[in-house]
Amino acid sequence: MLNQQTLDRLWNFDDPALSESRFRAAAADPAYDDDERAEFATQLGRAIGLQGRYEEADALLDSIDGDEPTVAVRVLLERGRVLNSGGHAEMAVPLFEQAAELADHLGEEFLAVDALHMLAIADTAHAETWTRSALEYASTAHDARTRRWMVALHNNLGWSLHEAGRCTEAMVEFQLAEQWAERVGTPQQQERARAAIDAC
């Protein structure tokens, strides 16, 4: 199966059309096996969905052979993201729950945290609970790439608390985001963490 760094190199979230072209090429590359090409296809579906082409993304995800368990997790995640982006958050929630449960069962830490993070976005009534679950999970993860979720999760929780007028609690989360950014984050995450503290 693919490691997350391989997918990270192909993603440009500021340019989903560019990401689409990269994932189309990767999904057709015979240097990868069938399961790896299926993983690339899930990310192709995500890139298409980010451009608002929800029916096309859904049809592509339908066509992916999800017999391999990690591929199945990614299909659930991306189908949920397409539904959430398309305005159907309530339909996305059970898909994210299934993805989190299956990823946890498989020991796919990065995907389990991703699913919990998406639950916090889709299930807004329980966002803080889902985010704290994701934080607990990511804090004990074995690889640095999964622990990097700590930056985004603390930042997301900080802004939620800030919007709710809980500014002291928000500042704690922003400071934790900065600490994790210094430990495992990217330069961009470090910059955003400092900006959030200044804004708060």
C-alpha angles and dihedrals in degrees: 000000000000123000118231093246090064090057093042090059091057097045124093104170090188089060111036091170090060089046089051092056092048093050092046089057093046093047089055096044110115090204086081125067124244095266093049091049088050089054090052089050091057089056090047087056090051092050091050091048091051087060091056095253092129100159091050091048092048092050091051092050089049089057096054118104102235098185092114105079098226090050088050090055091050092049090053091048095049094043087053092049091051091051092046093048090047092058099263101111094149090058091048096056098075090047091054090047090053091046092051093048095047094044090051090049090051094046090243095149098176093052093045091055091044090054093048090048090052090049088057089054098044099037098050094170089065099029096124093050093049092046093050090049089052091048092051091049096045094046091065097040117130099223129062093228091062093043087056085074086075090075096054094039095052089045093050092048090047093056092046090053092044091053089050090055093251093128099158091054090044091055090054090054093047091050090050089049089054092049092051091044090056090049104042108353135107123254088255091054091049090053093047091049092054091046091053091053090050091048093049 
